[in-house]
Amino acid sequence: MGDDERDEGRADRPKRADARRNKETLLDAAATVFVRSGVEAPIRDIAAEAGVGTATIYRHFPARADLIVAVYRHQVEELAEAEPELLASSATPYAALEKWIDLFVDFVVTKQGLASVLQSDDPCFDPLHSYFVDRLVPVCARLLGAAADSGEIRSDQDAYELMRGVGGLCAGAGEHLRYDARRLVRLLVAGLRRTQ
């Protein structure tokens, strides 16, 4: 490889990193707008939230379905990638589990904004549930395992069951002013603690 080729390769890296950050900004903005206004929100609202023009969104996501799938996958990946950092930075494995479940609640609430479209007949959405389960259940299981190994929780906890329970508690979010799904989820997670 010559010097010119190496220099050219170095010049491409920042552009790719910038493009990746820009795409993540778009996905975060779309998720915010989807929660606030639903998945049928105008693209101009997403563009305004992201601080870009609508053409930028269409360049990355030619169809609304592409954007919805990308938002969903992006949020699943953020949740999956949070696990090692939470385990490394939290005081205990149980504290890491609590923080991860809190992030999971945010995801579930956003996903409810996508629920109608995810349950539509469009086949592009069919693999998303399997992707979610395959990617996140092992993450939750590792966090539960770490907390059990530390003696903070009982060892008989099932990750899929816990995630379904959290999802069920979040289903009522936003419907009634007195219903606080996050508080109920905290009670559920506190119930995992080992009693002396």
Contacts in CASP RR format, 6 or more apart in sequence:
PFRMAT RR
TARGET T0000
AUTHOR 0000-0000-0000
METHOD contacts of the structure
MODEL  1
MGDDERDEGRADRPKRADARRNKETLLDAAATVFVRSGVEAPIRDIAAEA
GVGTATIYRHFPARADLIVAVYRHQVEELAEAEPELLASSATPYAALEKW
IDLFVDFVVTKQGLASVLQSDDPCFDPLHSYFVDRLVPVCARLLGAAADS
GEIRSDQDAYELMRGVGGLCAGAGEHLRYDARRLVRLLVAGLRRTQ
22 52 0 8 1.000
22 56 0 8 1.000
23 60 0 8 1.000
24 74 0 8 1.000
25 50 0 8 1.000
25 52 0 8 1.000
26 46 0 8 1.000
26 50 0 8 1.000
26 52 0 8 1.000
26 56 0 8 1.000
26 57 0 8 1.000
26 60 0 8 1.000
26 61 0 8 1.000
27 70 0 8 1.000
27 71 0 8 1.000
27 74 0 8 1.000
27 75 0 8 1.000
28 50 0 8 1.000
28 74 0 8 1.000
29 46 0 8 1.000
29 47 0 8 1.000
29 49 0 8 1.000
29 50 0 8 1.000
29 51 0 8 1.000
30 46 0 8 1.000
30 49 0 8 1.000
30 50 0 8 1.000
30 67 0 8 1.000
30 70 0 8 1.000
30 71 0 8 1.000
31 71 0 8 1.000
31 74 0 8 1.000
31 75 0 8 1.000
31 110 0 8 1.000
32 49 0 8 1.000
33 41 0 8 1.000
33 45 0 8 1.000
33 46 0 8 1.000
33 49 0 8 1.000
34 41 0 8 1.000
34 68 0 8 1.000
34 71 0 8 1.000
34 110 0 8 1.000
34 113 0 8 1.000
34 114 0 8 1.000
35 109 0 8 1.000
35 110 0 8 1.000
35 113 0 8 1.000
37 45 0 8 1.000
38 113 0 8 1.000
39 64 0 8 1.000
39 68 0 8 1.000
39 113 0 8 1.000
39 114 0 8 1.000
39 116 0 8 1.000
39 117 0 8 1.000
43 54 0 8 1.000
43 57 0 8 1.000
43 58 0 8 1.000
43 64 0 8 1.000
44 54 0 8 1.000
46 57 0 8 1.000
46 67 0 8 1.000
47 53 0 8 1.000
47 54 0 8 1.000
47 56 0 8 1.000
47 57 0 8 1.000
50 56 0 8 1.000
50 57 0 8 1.000
57 67 0 8 1.000
60 67 0 8 1.000
60 70 0 8 1.000
61 67 0 8 1.000
61 70 0 8 1.000
65 117 0 8 1.000
65 122 0 8 1.000
65 124 0 8 1.000
65 125 0 8 1.000
68 114 0 8 1.000
68 117 0 8 1.000
68 118 0 8 1.000
68 125 0 8 1.000
69 124 0 8 1.000
69 125 0 8 1.000
69 128 0 8 1.000
71 110 0 8 1.000
71 114 0 8 1.000
72 111 0 8 1.000
72 114 0 8 1.000
72 118 0 8 1.000
72 128 0 8 1.000
72 132 0 8 1.000
73 128 0 8 1.000
73 131 0 8 1.000
75 107 0 8 1.000
75 110 0 8 1.000
75 111 0 8 1.000
76 107 0 8 1.000
76 131 0 8 1.000
76 132 0 8 1.000
76 135 0 8 1.000
76 136 0 8 1.000
77 135 0 8 1.000
78 103 0 8 1.000
79 100 0 8 1.000
79 103 0 8 1.000
79 104 0 8 1.000
79 107 0 8 1.000
79 136 0 8 1.000
79 139 0 8 1.000
80 135 0 8 1.000
80 136 0 8 1.000
80 139 0 8 1.000
82 99 0 8 1.000
82 100 0 8 1.000
82 103 0 8 1.000
83 96 0 8 1.000
83 100 0 8 1.000
83 139 0 8 1.000
83 142 0 8 1.000
83 143 0 8 1.000
86 96 0 8 1.000
86 99 0 8 1.000
86 100 0 8 1.000
86 143 0 8 1.000
87 93 0 8 1.000
87 96 0 8 1.000
87 143 0 8 1.000
87 146 0 8 1.000
89 96 0 8 1.000
90 96 0 8 1.000
90 99 0 8 1.000
92 147 0 8 1.000
92 150 0 8 1.000
92 152 0 8 1.000
93 143 0 8 1.000
93 145 0 8 1.000
93 146 0 8 1.000
93 147 0 8 1.000
93 149 0 8 1.000
93 150 0 8 1.000
93 152 0 8 1.000
94 147 0 8 1.000
94 150 0 8 1.000
94 152 0 8 1.000
94 153 0 8 1.000
94 192 0 8 1.000
94 193 0 8 1.000
96 143 0 8 1.000
96 146 0 8 1.000
96 147 0 8 1.000
97 143 0 8 1.000
97 144 0 8 1.000
97 146 0 8 1.000
97 147 0 8 1.000
97 153 0 8 1.000
97 189 0 8 1.000
97 192 0 8 1.000
98 186 0 8 1.000
98 189 0 8 1.000
100 139 0 8 1.000
100 140 0 8 1.000
100 143 0 8 1.000
101 162 0 8 1.000
101 166 0 8 1.000
101 185 0 8 1.000
101 189 0 8 1.000
102 182 0 8 1.000
102 185 0 8 1.000
104 136 0 8 1.000
104 140 0 8 1.000
104 163 0 8 1.000
104 166 0 8 1.000
105 166 0 8 1.000
105 170 0 8 1.000
105 181 0 8 1.000
105 182 0 8 1.000
105 185 0 8 1.000
108 166 0 8 1.000
108 167 0 8 1.000
108 170 0 8 1.000
109 170 0 8 1.000
109 173 0 8 1.000
109 181 0 8 1.000
111 118 0 8 1.000
112 170 0 8 1.000
112 171 0 8 1.000
112 173 0 8 1.000
117 125 0 8 1.000
118 125 0 8 1.000
118 128 0 8 1.000
118 129 0 8 1.000
119 125 0 8 1.000
133 160 0 8 1.000
136 163 0 8 1.000
137 159 0 8 1.000
137 160 0 8 1.000
137 163 0 8 1.000
138 159 0 8 1.000
140 159 0 8 1.000
140 160 0 8 1.000
140 162 0 8 1.000
140 163 0 8 1.000
141 159 0 8 1.000
144 153 0 8 1.000
144 157 0 8 1.000
144 159 0 8 1.000
144 162 0 8 1.000
144 192 0 8 1.000
145 155 0 8 1.000
145 157 0 8 1.000
147 153 0 8 1.000
147 192 0 8 1.000
148 154 0 8 1.000
148 155 0 8 1.000
148 157 0 8 1.000
151 194 0 8 1.000
152 193 0 8 1.000
152 194 0 8 1.000
153 192 0 8 1.000
153 193 0 8 1.000
153 194 0 8 1.000
154 192 0 8 1.000
154 194 0 8 1.000
157 192 0 8 1.000
162 188 0 8 1.000
162 192 0 8 1.000
165 188 0 8 1.000
166 185 0 8 1.000
166 188 0 8 1.000
169 181 0 8 1.000
169 184 0 8 1.000
169 185 0 8 1.000
169 188 0 8 1.000
170 181 0 8 1.000
170 185 0 8 1.000
172 179 0 8 1.000
172 181 0 8 1.000
173 179 0 8 1.000
173 181 0 8 1.000
174 181 0 8 1.000
END
